[in-house]
Amino acid sequence: MDLNNKQRQVLESIFTNPIPANIVWQDIEKLFMALGADVSQGQGSRVRVKLNDVKAVFHEPHPEKETDKGAVKSVREFLLKAGIEPETLVNGDR
């Protein structure tokens, strides 16, 4: 898996403390896809994601485009369950 600089920044932001509230949802979706996830639109604002046999459903923020802290925390937990840790990807892909 090959992450570009923007995707690396998004990944690092997701795992930053305190949790940021300014990550654009579209950037998170692009990160999921770059990591090899299956991303599909559910009903309404639901977005289904499957990565490394781990499934999750997220709600796309609206009308804002930024993801709130609670959703970023959920994304972080999902990535960890799927075996994605920023240190290995960020340092390992350079």
C-alpha positions in Angstrom: 0.0 0.0 0.0 1.4 3.3 -1.1 0.2 6.4 0.8 0.8 9.9 -0.7 1.9 12.8 1.6 -1.7 14.0 2.1 -2.9 10.5 3.1 0.1 10.2 5.5 -0.9 13.6 7.1 -4.5 12.5 7.5 -3.4 9.2 9.1 -1.1 11.1 11.5 -3.9 13.5 12.3 -6.3 10.7 13.2 -3.8 9.4 15.8 -3.0 12.8 17.2 -3.8 13.7 20.8 -5.9 15.7 21.5 -8.2 14.5 18.8 -8.6 17.1 16.1 -12.0 18.2 14.8 -10.9 19.6 11.5 -10.2 16.5 9.3 -12.2 16.6 6.1 -14.3 13.5 5.8 -13.5 13.1 2.1 -9.8 12.9 3.1 -10.6 10.0 5.5 -12.5 8.2 2.8 -9.5 8.6 0.4 -7.2 7.2 3.2 -9.5 4.2 3.6 -9.3 3.5 -0.1 -5.5 3.9 -0.2 -5.3 1.4 2.6 -7.2 -1.1 0.4 -10.6 -0.8 2.1 -14.0 -1.4 0.4 -16.0 1.8 0.8 -19.7 1.9 -0.1 -22.5 4.4 0.4 -25.3 3.2 2.6 -28.6 4.8 3.3 -28.6 8.5 3.9 -25.3 9.7 5.1 -24.0 6.2 6.1 -20.7 5.0 4.7 -19.8 1.3 5.0 -16.1 0.4 5.2 -14.5 -3.0 5.2 -10.7 -3.2 5.8 -8.8 -6.5 6.6 -12.1 -8.2 7.4 -13.1 -5.5 9.9 -16.4 -3.8 9.1 -17.7 -0.4 10.3 -20.4 2.1 9.4 -19.7 5.8 9.7 -21.9 8.8 9.2 -20.7 11.3 6.7 -20.8 14.8 8.3 -23.3 17.2 6.9 -23.7 20.1 6.2 -20.1 20.5 7.4 -17.3 18.7 5.6 -15.1 18.3 8.7 -15.4 15.3 10.9 -16.1 15.8 14.6 -13.9 14.5 17.4 -16.2 11.5 18.2 -16.2 10.3 14.6 -12.4 10.7 14.4 -12.1 8.6 17.6 -14.3 5.9 15.9 -12.1 6.0 12.8 -9.0 5.6 15.0 -10.5 2.6 16.8 -11.6 1.0 13.5 -8.1 1.4 12.0 -6.5 -0.2 15.1 -8.9 -3.1 14.9 -8.0 -3.5 11.2 -4.3 -3.7 12.1 -3.4 -0.2 10.9 -0.9 1.6 13.1 0.5 4.9 11.9 4.1 4.2 13.0 4.5 1.2 10.8 2.8 2.8 7.8 4.3 6.2 8.0 7.8 5.0 8.7 7.6 1.8 6.7 6.4 3.4 3.4 9.1 6.1 3.1 
